[in-house]
């Protein structure tokens, strides 16, 4: 007997941890900007797996690269060299402008790697007293869910119940330059921050904020590390979000779209001086930089650049926001904002999930965050005509929500 949506959901809930609250849809196929459920219903993907699938679902170029490498060699561990990792690291170094790259797997692993690099550099090169260093982070940050990272989160759901928390972090307000300068002392290692806070609800700082941040970090000789796991690789209309601000961080963390969603790949890029504090045994990963990941990563980066996905995001992001403001703006919406194809609709009341349910019913898959915000972040291959069709469905979803909320 054919399994129903309810069957799949009950099975997942019976045997799985309830650490997510997904929308009640069961997906079975993806193609370009579209997803399909087990009943064959077609949806516009407006999440892109949290910006991992910038290159679109079922991307033939990426799949071809993966299959070709799978038939040759997929894992050796870092006990040996392989013939793909060097090309991958060189590709990242060339497009980012950094001298050294360390490959890892998940985004959180990339952040943990950056933290270790920052600390070791501070103790060995900057003379900060051993085990006394502090890394400044921003309020409402989201850098992952490891035990170290949740310790400096301000999200109660993410943090509570997982103490004792790792020391060595100081939390300040985001987009407040005075707070940053006030927080710096003789033990400050650096500032770890998202150039746009994605999970917080697409919070975009003032245009000159990061220029001032860069000046302060230089003034006090501390490191600036950007978590571009979600904002990097074209999502905001530039290849990297830091390019919007006319500055360059000392450390860059990438993930998600580095693989086009095909495989977990992340990395940290920085200067030779900073990276060289890592020596054999100080850090590593069995899977980091494996031949399969490297082949997929190369194909992913080449696809982004060749197909001008950042330029498409820049152009169509502005168009998308204009269309949304025209078609759905109403008294129940506080703001529609975004940069590139990272867009947020913030409601005045905590009804974002209810809106997302209505959007799902009309064929739009978007995700709520922090109760009031709905994000729209489609694959960067989306076309203008597809945005037009998607916005009409979004409009219908909002109309249905408003009807339901009035009854």
GUSEBA-333729 format. One record per residue (C-alpha): residue number from 0; residue in three letters; x, y, z. Coordinates in nm, 3 decimals, decimal comma, padded with zeros to 5 digits. Example, Ala and Ser with C-alpha at 12.3 -4.5 7.8 and 13.67 -1.06 7.14 Angstrom:
REM residues 2
R | 0 | ALA | 01,230 | -00,450 | 00,780
R | 1 | SER | 01,367 | -00,106 | 00,714
REM end
This chain:
REM residues 407
R | 0 | UNK | 00,000 | 00,000 | 00,000
R | 1 | UNK | 00,130 | 00,344 | -00,094
R | 2 | UNK | 00,250 | 00,552 | 00,199
R | 3 | UNK | 00,072 | 00,882 | 00,258
R | 4 | UNK | 00,214 | 01,215 | 00,374
R | 5 | UNK | 00,086 | 01,132 | 00,722
R | 6 | UNK | 00,259 | 00,794 | 00,712
R | 7 | UNK | 00,597 | 00,948 | 00,630
R | 8 | UNK | 00,560 | 01,216 | 00,897
R | 9 | UNK | 00,450 | 00,968 | 01,166
R | 10 | UNK | 00,742 | 00,739 | 01,079
R | 11 | UNK | 00,993 | 01,025 | 01,110
R | 12 | UNK | 00,840 | 01,135 | 01,439
R | 13 | UNK | 00,829 | 00,778 | 01,574
R | 14 | UNK | 01,196 | 00,704 | 01,511
R | 15 | UNK | 01,357 | 01,047 | 01,497
R | 16 | UNK | 01,442 | 01,318 | 01,746
R | 17 | UNK | 01,197 | 01,607 | 01,750
R | 18 | UNK | 01,467 | 01,870 | 01,708
R | 19 | UNK | 01,300 | 02,028 | 01,404
R | 20 | UNK | 00,948 | 02,150 | 01,331
R | 21 | UNK | 00,927 | 02,108 | 00,952
R | 22 | UNK | 00,629 | 02,210 | 00,746
R | 23 | UNK | 00,392 | 01,917 | 00,680
R | 24 | UNK | 00,518 | 01,839 | 00,331
R | 25 | UNK | 00,710 | 01,529 | 00,216
R | 26 | UNK | 00,941 | 01,599 | -00,076
R | 27 | UNK | 01,069 | 01,344 | -00,323
R | 28 | UNK | 01,221 | 01,530 | -00,620
R | 29 | UNK | 01,390 | 01,856 | -00,710
R | 30 | UNK | 01,457 | 02,026 | -01,041
R | 31 | UNK | 01,603 | 02,374 | -01,080
R | 32 | UNK | 01,404 | 02,610 | -00,860
R | 33 | UNK | 01,126 | 02,356 | -00,803
R | 34 | UNK | 01,052 | 02,083 | -00,552
R | 35 | UNK | 00,792 | 01,805 | -00,581
R | 36 | UNK | 00,610 | 01,619 | -00,306
R | 37 | UNK | 00,518 | 01,250 | -00,298
R | 38 | UNK | 00,183 | 01,327 | -00,461
R | 39 | UNK | 00,347 | 01,507 | -00,753
R | 40 | UNK | 00,258 | 01,859 | -00,643
R | 41 | UNK | 00,504 | 02,122 | -00,764
R | 42 | UNK | 00,643 | 02,397 | -00,540
R | 43 | UNK | 00,866 | 02,699 | -00,580
R | 44 | UNK | 01,164 | 02,645 | -00,348
R | 45 | UNK | 01,203 | 02,970 | -00,159
R | 46 | UNK | 01,455 | 02,842 | 00,096
R | 47 | UNK | 01,726 | 02,672 | -00,114
R | 48 | UNK | 01,813 | 02,453 | 00,185
R | 49 | UNK | 01,915 | 02,768 | 00,375
R | 50 | UNK | 02,115 | 02,889 | 00,071
R | 51 | UNK | 02,299 | 02,561 | 00,012
R | 52 | UNK | 02,125 | 02,502 | -00,322
R | 53 | UNK | 02,218 | 02,831 | -00,489
R | 54 | UNK | 02,295 | 02,641 | -00,811
R | 55 | UNK | 01,951 | 02,480 | -00,824
R | 56 | UNK | 01,826 | 02,129 | -00,757
R | 57 | UNK | 01,945 | 01,833 | -00,961
R | 58 | UNK | 02,221 | 02,042 | -01,116
R | 59 | UNK | 02,358 | 01,829 | -01,398
R | 60 | UNK | 02,708 | 01,983 | -01,393
R | 61 | UNK | 02,753 | 01,909 | -01,025
R | 62 | UNK | 02,608 | 01,560 | -01,051
R | 63 | UNK | 02,833 | 01,479 | -01,347
R | 64 | UNK | 03,141 | 01,590 | -01,151
R | 65 | UNK | 03,033 | 01,384 | -00,850
R | 66 | UNK | 02,966 | 01,066 | -01,050
R | 67 | UNK | 03,294 | 01,097 | -01,238
R | 68 | UNK | 03,487 | 01,125 | -00,911
R | 69 | UNK | 03,283 | 00,853 | -00,737
R | 70 | UNK | 03,402 | 00,608 | -00,999
R | 71 | UNK | 03,766 | 00,693 | -00,927
R | 72 | UNK | 03,824 | 00,774 | -00,559
R | 73 | UNK | 03,610 | 00,931 | -00,289
R | 74 | UNK | 03,804 | 00,912 | 00,038
R | 75 | UNK | 04,163 | 00,861 | 00,149
R | 76 | UNK | 04,164 | 01,058 | 00,477
R | 77 | UNK | 04,429 | 01,324 | 00,523
R | 78 | UNK | 04,689 | 01,056 | 00,596
R | 79 | UNK | 04,769 | 01,078 | 00,224
R | 80 | UNK | 04,755 | 01,337 | -00,052
R | 81 | UNK | 04,494 | 01,314 | -00,326
R | 82 | UNK | 04,493 | 01,460 | -00,676
R | 83 | UNK | 04,182 | 01,679 | -00,631
R | 84 | UNK | 04,223 | 01,873 | -00,308
R | 85 | UNK | 04,501 | 02,099 | -00,433
R | 86 | UNK | 04,294 | 02,218 | -00,729
R | 87 | UNK | 04,000 | 02,283 | -00,496
R | 88 | UNK | 04,204 | 02,484 | -00,246
R | 89 | UNK | 04,366 | 02,685 | -00,526
R | 90 | UNK | 04,025 | 02,764 | -00,674
R | 91 | UNK | 03,898 | 02,896 | -00,340
R | 92 | UNK | 04,217 | 03,095 | -00,279
R | 93 | UNK | 04,198 | 03,256 | -00,622
R | 94 | UNK | 03,835 | 03,363 | -00,601
R | 95 | UNK | 03,852 | 03,482 | -00,239
R | 96 | UNK | 04,193 | 03,649 | -00,258
R | 97 | UNK | 04,330 | 03,467 | 00,047
R | 98 | UNK | 04,657 | 03,277 | 00,059
R | 99 | UNK | 04,558 | 02,969 | 00,255
R | 100 | UNK | 04,249 | 02,750 | 00,286
R | 101 | UNK | 04,159 | 02,465 | 00,522
R | 102 | UNK | 03,875 | 02,236 | 00,404
R | 103 | UNK | 03,618 | 02,096 | 00,646
R | 104 | UNK | 03,265 | 01,956 | 00,618
R | 105 | UNK | 02,976 | 02,134 | 00,790
R | 106 | UNK | 02,925 | 02,504 | 00,847
R | 107 | UNK | 02,949 | 02,470 | 01,224
R | 108 | UNK | 03,275 | 02,281 | 01,177
R | 109 | UNK | 03,403 | 02,574 | 00,972
R | 110 | UNK | 03,315 | 02,814 | 01,254
R | 111 | UNK | 03,481 | 02,593 | 01,514
R | 112 | UNK | 03,790 | 02,582 | 01,293
R | 113 | UNK | 03,798 | 02,961 | 01,268
R | 114 | UNK | 03,767 | 02,993 | 01,646
R | 115 | UNK | 04,064 | 02,761 | 01,697
R | 116 | UNK | 04,273 | 02,949 | 01,442
R | 117 | UNK | 04,186 | 03,285 | 01,598
R | 118 | UNK | 04,279 | 03,167 | 01,947
R | 119 | UNK | 04,605 | 03,001 | 01,848
R | 120 | UNK | 04,711 | 03,305 | 01,645
R | 121 | UNK | 04,636 | 03,536 | 01,938
R | 122 | UNK | 04,841 | 03,331 | 02,183
R | 123 | UNK | 05,135 | 03,257 | 01,954
R | 124 | UNK | 05,161 | 03,577 | 01,748
R | 125 | UNK | 04,984 | 03,854 | 01,941
R | 126 | UNK | 05,110 | 03,778 | 02,290
R | 127 | UNK | 04,772 | 03,741 | 02,457
R | 128 | UNK | 04,807 | 03,547 | 02,782
R | 129 | UNK | 04,732 | 03,177 | 02,738
R | 130 | UNK | 04,368 | 03,079 | 02,791
R | 131 | UNK | 04,266 | 03,439 | 02,862
R | 132 | UNK | 04,160 | 03,543 | 02,511
R | 133 | UNK | 03,813 | 03,672 | 02,428
R | 134 | UNK | 03,631 | 03,664 | 02,096
R | 135 | UNK | 03,358 | 03,922 | 02,047
R | 136 | UNK | 03,034 | 03,802 | 01,887
R | 137 | UNK | 02,706 | 03,971 | 01,798
R | 138 | UNK | 02,372 | 03,946 | 01,970
R | 139 | UNK | 02,120 | 03,730 | 01,777
R | 140 | UNK | 02,402 | 03,553 | 01,597
R | 141 | UNK | 02,366 | 03,210 | 01,444
R | 142 | UNK | 02,691 | 03,026 | 01,378
R | 143 | UNK | 02,575 | 02,667 | 01,432
R | 144 | UNK | 02,475 | 02,433 | 01,712
R | 145 | UNK | 02,788 | 02,275 | 01,858
R | 146 | UNK | 02,841 | 02,302 | 02,233
R | 147 | UNK | 03,095 | 02,583 | 02,195
R | 148 | UNK | 02,882 | 02,782 | 01,952
R | 149 | UNK | 02,551 | 02,761 | 02,141
R | 150 | UNK | 02,732 | 02,894 | 02,446
R | 151 | UNK | 02,759 | 03,237 | 02,285
R | 152 | UNK | 02,411 | 03,233 | 02,131
R | 153 | UNK | 02,139 | 03,464 | 02,263
R | 154 | UNK | 01,859 | 03,241 | 02,132
R | 155 | UNK | 01,709 | 03,065 | 02,436
R | 156 | UNK | 01,579 | 02,772 | 02,229
R | 157 | UNK | 01,923 | 02,706 | 02,086
R | 158 | UNK | 02,112 | 02,763 | 02,411
R | 159 | UNK | 01,920 | 02,662 | 02,721
R | 160 | UNK | 01,990 | 02,321 | 02,870
R | 161 | UNK | 02,333 | 02,275 | 02,714
R | 162 | UNK | 02,558 | 02,434 | 02,976
R | 163 | UNK | 02,811 | 02,475 | 03,119
R | 164 | UNK | 02,906 | 02,707 | 02,838
R | 165 | UNK | 03,250 | 02,752 | 02,690
R | 166 | UNK | 03,414 | 03,071 | 02,823
R | 167 | UNK | 03,603 | 03,323 | 02,614
R | 168 | UNK | 03,323 | 03,504 | 02,430
R | 169 | UNK | 03,176 | 03,849 | 02,475
R | 170 | UNK | 02,836 | 03,936 | 02,324
R | 171 | UNK | 02,761 | 04,285 | 02,190
R | 172 | UNK | 02,478 | 04,446 | 01,997
R | 173 | UNK | 02,488 | 04,401 | 01,622
R | 174 | UNK | 02,528 | 04,713 | 01,409
R | 175 | UNK | 02,646 | 04,923 | 01,706
R | 176 | UNK | 03,000 | 05,045 | 01,648
R | 177 | UNK | 03,024 | 05,201 | 01,993
R | 178 | UNK | 02,951 | 04,866 | 02,156
R | 179 | UNK | 03,233 | 04,703 | 01,963
R | 180 | UNK | 03,496 | 04,955 | 02,065
R | 181 | UNK | 03,377 | 04,950 | 02,424
R | 182 | UNK | 03,408 | 04,568 | 02,438
R | 183 | UNK | 03,773 | 04,558 | 02,329
R | 184 | UNK | 04,040 | 04,507 | 02,595
R | 185 | UNK | 04,392 | 04,364 | 02,624
R | 186 | UNK | 04,256 | 04,008 | 02,592
R | 187 | UNK | 04,046 | 04,064 | 02,280
R | 188 | UNK | 04,131 | 03,823 | 02,000
R | 189 | UNK | 03,885 | 03,940 | 01,738
R | 190 | UNK | 03,527 | 03,985 | 01,620
R | 191 | UNK | 03,336 | 03,687 | 01,473
R | 192 | UNK | 03,028 | 03,810 | 01,290
R | 193 | UNK | 02,780 | 03,755 | 01,006
R | 194 | UNK | 02,785 | 04,033 | 00,743
R | 195 | UNK | 02,406 | 03,992 | 00,731
R | 196 | UNK | 02,234 | 03,804 | 01,011
R | 197 | UNK | 02,038 | 03,537 | 00,824
R | 198 | UNK | 01,872 | 03,325 | 01,091
R | 199 | UNK | 01,796 | 03,634 | 01,298
R | 200 | UNK | 01,562 | 03,741 | 01,018
R | 201 | UNK | 01,784 | 03,889 | 00,744
R | 202 | UNK | 01,914 | 04,175 | 00,958
R | 203 | UNK | 02,114 | 04,411 | 00,736
R | 204 | UNK | 02,359 | 04,651 | 00,903
R | 205 | UNK | 02,410 | 05,017 | 00,815
R | 206 | UNK | 02,606 | 05,070 | 00,494
R | 207 | UNK | 02,910 | 05,205 | 00,678
R | 208 | UNK | 02,902 | 04,968 | 00,977
R | 209 | UNK | 03,158 | 04,719 | 00,856
R | 210 | UNK | 03,386 | 04,986 | 00,719
R | 211 | UNK | 03,400 | 05,125 | 01,072
R | 212 | UNK | 03,440 | 04,774 | 01,214
R | 213 | UNK | 03,740 | 04,716 | 00,989
R | 214 | UNK | 03,895 | 05,045 | 01,103
R | 215 | UNK | 03,849 | 04,956 | 01,471
R | 216 | UNK | 03,990 | 04,606 | 01,426
R | 217 | UNK | 04,295 | 04,755 | 01,255
R | 218 | UNK | 04,329 | 05,022 | 01,522
R | 219 | UNK | 04,342 | 04,767 | 01,804
R | 220 | UNK | 04,516 | 04,490 | 01,611
R | 221 | UNK | 04,237 | 04,234 | 01,644
R | 222 | UNK | 04,108 | 03,985 | 01,389
R | 223 | UNK | 03,787 | 04,025 | 01,190
R | 224 | UNK | 03,623 | 03,694 | 01,095
R | 225 | UNK | 03,320 | 03,679 | 00,866
R | 226 | UNK | 03,080 | 03,387 | 00,875
R | 227 | UNK | 02,961 | 03,382 | 00,513
R | 228 | UNK | 02,824 | 03,029 | 00,525
R | 229 | UNK | 02,480 | 03,158 | 00,427
R | 230 | UNK | 02,560 | 03,495 | 00,267
R | 231 | UNK | 02,856 | 03,388 | 00,056
R | 232 | UNK | 02,883 | 03,257 | -00,300
R | 233 | UNK | 02,638 | 03,490 | -00,469
R | 234 | UNK | 02,339 | 03,495 | -00,237
R | 235 | UNK | 02,345 | 03,870 | -00,160
R | 236 | UNK | 02,427 | 03,992 | -00,511
R | 237 | UNK | 02,805 | 03,978 | -00,477
R | 238 | UNK | 03,025 | 03,670 | -00,481
R | 239 | UNK | 03,091 | 03,749 | -00,115
R | 240 | UNK | 02,885 | 03,975 | 00,105
R | 241 | UNK | 03,194 | 04,158 | 00,236
R | 242 | UNK | 03,233 | 04,306 | -00,113
R | 243 | UNK | 02,923 | 04,520 | -00,051
R | 244 | UNK | 03,108 | 04,701 | 00,226
R | 245 | UNK | 03,438 | 04,771 | 00,054
R | 246 | UNK | 03,641 | 04,584 | 00,316
R | 247 | UNK | 03,798 | 04,244 | 00,356
R | 248 | UNK | 03,790 | 04,034 | 00,674
R | 249 | UNK | 04,102 | 03,860 | 00,802
R | 250 | UNK | 03,922 | 03,526 | 00,807
R | 251 | UNK | 03,643 | 03,403 | 00,580
R | 252 | UNK | 03,420 | 03,103 | 00,658
R | 253 | UNK | 03,229 | 02,939 | 00,372
R | 254 | UNK | 02,994 | 02,642 | 00,346
R | 255 | UNK | 02,648 | 02,549 | 00,215
R | 256 | UNK | 02,661 | 02,654 | -00,154
R | 257 | UNK | 03,026 | 02,551 | -00,168
R | 258 | UNK | 02,884 | 02,214 | -00,267
R | 259 | UNK | 02,558 | 02,327 | -00,427
R | 260 | UNK | 02,386 | 02,117 | -00,161
R | 261 | UNK | 02,525 | 01,794 | -00,303
R | 262 | UNK | 02,761 | 01,712 | -00,016
R | 263 | UNK | 02,871 | 01,873 | 00,314
R | 264 | UNK | 03,165 | 02,102 | 00,238
R | 265 | UNK | 03,297 | 02,403 | 00,429
R | 266 | UNK | 03,625 | 02,586 | 00,457
R | 267 | UNK | 03,814 | 02,866 | 00,627
R | 268 | UNK | 04,029 | 03,102 | 00,418
R | 269 | UNK | 04,287 | 03,344 | 00,556
R | 270 | UNK | 04,643 | 03,469 | 00,519
R | 271 | UNK | 04,950 | 03,246 | 00,538
R | 272 | UNK | 05,061 | 03,424 | 00,855
R | 273 | UNK | 04,738 | 03,338 | 01,035
R | 274 | UNK | 04,685 | 02,990 | 00,891
R | 275 | UNK | 05,041 | 02,880 | 00,965
R | 276 | UNK | 04,967 | 02,856 | 01,336
R | 277 | UNK | 04,807 | 02,522 | 01,250
R | 278 | UNK | 05,065 | 02,244 | 01,246
R | 279 | UNK | 05,030 | 01,865 | 01,212
R | 280 | UNK | 04,801 | 01,731 | 01,482
R | 281 | UNK | 04,654 | 02,065 | 01,592
R | 282 | UNK | 04,342 | 02,034 | 01,377
R | 283 | UNK | 04,195 | 01,802 | 01,119
R | 284 | UNK | 03,908 | 01,605 | 00,971
R | 285 | UNK | 03,886 | 01,257 | 00,820
R | 286 | UNK | 03,654 | 01,378 | 00,546
R | 287 | UNK | 03,777 | 01,736 | 00,504
R | 288 | UNK | 03,922 | 01,792 | 00,156
R | 289 | UNK | 03,838 | 01,441 | 00,036
R | 290 | UNK | 03,852 | 01,383 | -00,343
R | 291 | UNK | 03,474 | 01,367 | -00,385
R | 292 | UNK | 03,417 | 01,690 | -00,192
R | 293 | UNK | 03,695 | 01,860 | -00,384
R | 294 | UNK | 03,556 | 01,760 | -00,724
R | 295 | UNK | 03,208 | 01,878 | -00,628
R | 296 | UNK | 03,346 | 02,200 | -00,479
R | 297 | UNK | 03,536 | 02,286 | -00,795
R | 298 | UNK | 03,227 | 02,225 | -01,010
R | 299 | UNK | 03,011 | 02,429 | -00,773
R | 300 | UNK | 03,242 | 02,731 | -00,780
R | 301 | UNK | 03,286 | 02,715 | -01,156
R | 302 | UNK | 02,910 | 02,699 | -01,206
R | 303 | UNK | 02,848 | 03,005 | -00,986
R | 304 | UNK | 03,106 | 03,214 | -01,169
R | 305 | UNK | 03,039 | 03,094 | -01,525
R | 306 | UNK | 02,663 | 03,145 | -01,493
R | 307 | UNK | 02,700 | 03,484 | -01,319
R | 308 | UNK | 02,477 | 03,387 | -01,028
R | 309 | UNK | 02,582 | 03,684 | -00,809
R | 310 | UNK | 02,484 | 03,925 | -01,086
R | 311 | UNK | 02,151 | 03,748 | -01,129
R | 312 | UNK | 02,088 | 03,769 | -00,755
R | 313 | UNK | 02,170 | 04,141 | -00,753
R | 314 | UNK | 01,936 | 04,222 | -01,041
R | 315 | UNK | 01,646 | 03,992 | -00,960
R | 316 | UNK | 01,667 | 04,049 | -00,585
R | 317 | UNK | 01,576 | 04,413 | -00,633
R | 318 | UNK | 01,299 | 04,314 | -00,872
R | 319 | UNK | 01,164 | 04,051 | -00,629
R | 320 | UNK | 01,150 | 04,301 | -00,341
R | 321 | UNK | 00,973 | 04,560 | -00,556
R | 322 | UNK | 00,715 | 04,302 | -00,666
R | 323 | UNK | 00,654 | 04,187 | -00,310
R | 324 | UNK | 00,607 | 04,543 | -00,187
R | 325 | UNK | 00,360 | 04,609 | -00,465
R | 326 | UNK | 00,159 | 04,288 | -00,430
R | 327 | UNK | 00,154 | 04,189 | -00,060
R | 328 | UNK | 00,240 | 04,495 | 00,150
R | 329 | UNK | -00,038 | 04,556 | 00,401
R | 330 | UNK | -00,099 | 04,675 | 00,755
R | 331 | UNK | 00,002 | 04,339 | 00,901
R | 332 | UNK | 00,352 | 04,359 | 00,750
R | 333 | UNK | 00,616 | 04,561 | 00,931
R | 334 | UNK | 00,885 | 04,557 | 00,661
R | 335 | UNK | 01,006 | 04,389 | 00,344
R | 336 | UNK | 01,384 | 04,397 | 00,321
R | 337 | UNK | 01,674 | 04,215 | 00,164
R | 338 | UNK | 02,001 | 04,215 | -00,022
R | 339 | UNK | 02,029 | 04,015 | -00,341
R | 340 | UNK | 01,807 | 03,708 | -00,320
R | 341 | UNK | 01,814 | 03,697 | 00,059
R | 342 | UNK | 01,478 | 03,856 | 00,138
R | 343 | UNK | 01,265 | 03,884 | 00,450
R | 344 | UNK | 00,903 | 03,975 | 00,510
R | 345 | UNK | 00,864 | 04,074 | 00,873
R | 346 | UNK | 00,514 | 04,056 | 01,019
R | 347 | UNK | 00,395 | 04,276 | 01,302
R | 348 | UNK | 00,261 | 03,976 | 01,495
R | 349 | UNK | 00,409 | 03,627 | 01,559
R | 350 | UNK | 00,222 | 03,462 | 01,272
R | 351 | UNK | 00,508 | 03,371 | 01,036
R | 352 | UNK | 00,454 | 02,995 | 01,058
R | 353 | UNK | 00,083 | 03,032 | 00,982
R | 354 | UNK | 00,174 | 03,236 | 00,675
R | 355 | UNK | 00,423 | 02,969 | 00,567
R | 356 | UNK | 00,153 | 02,702 | 00,595
R | 357 | UNK | -00,074 | 02,902 | 00,365
R | 358 | UNK | 00,216 | 02,961 | 00,124
R | 359 | UNK | 00,283 | 02,587 | 00,118
R | 360 | UNK | -00,079 | 02,520 | 00,026
R | 361 | UNK | -00,052 | 02,740 | -00,283
R | 362 | UNK | 00,283 | 02,597 | -00,393
R | 363 | UNK | 00,546 | 02,812 | -00,219
R | 364 | UNK | 00,796 | 02,658 | 00,022
R | 365 | UNK | 00,936 | 02,926 | 00,252
R | 366 | UNK | 01,044 | 02,910 | 00,615
R | 367 | UNK | 00,962 | 03,115 | 00,921
R | 368 | UNK | 01,222 | 03,237 | 01,169
R | 369 | UNK | 01,181 | 03,399 | 01,509
R | 370 | UNK | 00,800 | 03,385 | 01,484
R | 371 | UNK | 00,757 | 03,706 | 01,286
R | 372 | UNK | 00,978 | 03,670 | 00,978
R | 373 | UNK | 00,935 | 03,477 | 00,652
R | 374 | UNK | 01,241 | 03,436 | 00,433
R | 375 | UNK | 01,242 | 03,415 | 00,056
R | 376 | UNK | 01,572 | 03,283 | -00,080
R | 377 | UNK | 01,523 | 03,092 | -00,407
R | 378 | UNK | 01,804 | 02,924 | -00,601
R | 379 | UNK | 02,010 | 03,190 | -00,776
R | 380 | UNK | 01,929 | 03,045 | -01,118
R | 381 | UNK | 01,574 | 03,182 | -01,094
R | 382 | UNK | 01,442 | 03,389 | -01,387
R | 383 | UNK | 01,228 | 03,703 | -01,395
R | 384 | UNK | 00,922 | 03,522 | -01,530
R | 385 | UNK | 00,951 | 03,266 | -01,253
R | 386 | UNK | 00,960 | 03,544 | -00,993
R | 387 | UNK | 00,643 | 03,689 | -01,148
R | 388 | UNK | 00,465 | 03,354 | -01,111
R | 389 | UNK | 00,601 | 03,297 | -00,762
R | 390 | UNK | 00,489 | 03,640 | -00,641
R | 391 | UNK | 00,134 | 03,576 | -00,763
R | 392 | UNK | 00,131 | 03,256 | -00,557
R | 393 | UNK | 00,279 | 03,440 | -00,259
R | 394 | UNK | 00,007 | 03,702 | -00,296
R | 395 | UNK | -00,257 | 03,428 | -00,294
R | 396 | UNK | -00,100 | 03,269 | 00,014
R | 397 | UNK | -00,109 | 03,599 | 00,201
R | 398 | UNK | -00,469 | 03,657 | 00,094
R | 399 | UNK | -00,566 | 03,315 | 00,228
R | 400 | UNK | -00,382 | 03,383 | 00,554
R | 401 | UNK | -00,563 | 03,715 | 00,597
R | 402 | UNK | -00,901 | 03,550 | 00,535
R | 403 | UNK | -00,826 | 03,278 | 00,789
R | 404 | UNK | -00,695 | 03,523 | 01,048
R | 405 | UNK | -01,017 | 03,723 | 01,030
R | 406 | UNK | -01,249 | 03,429 | 01,095
REM end
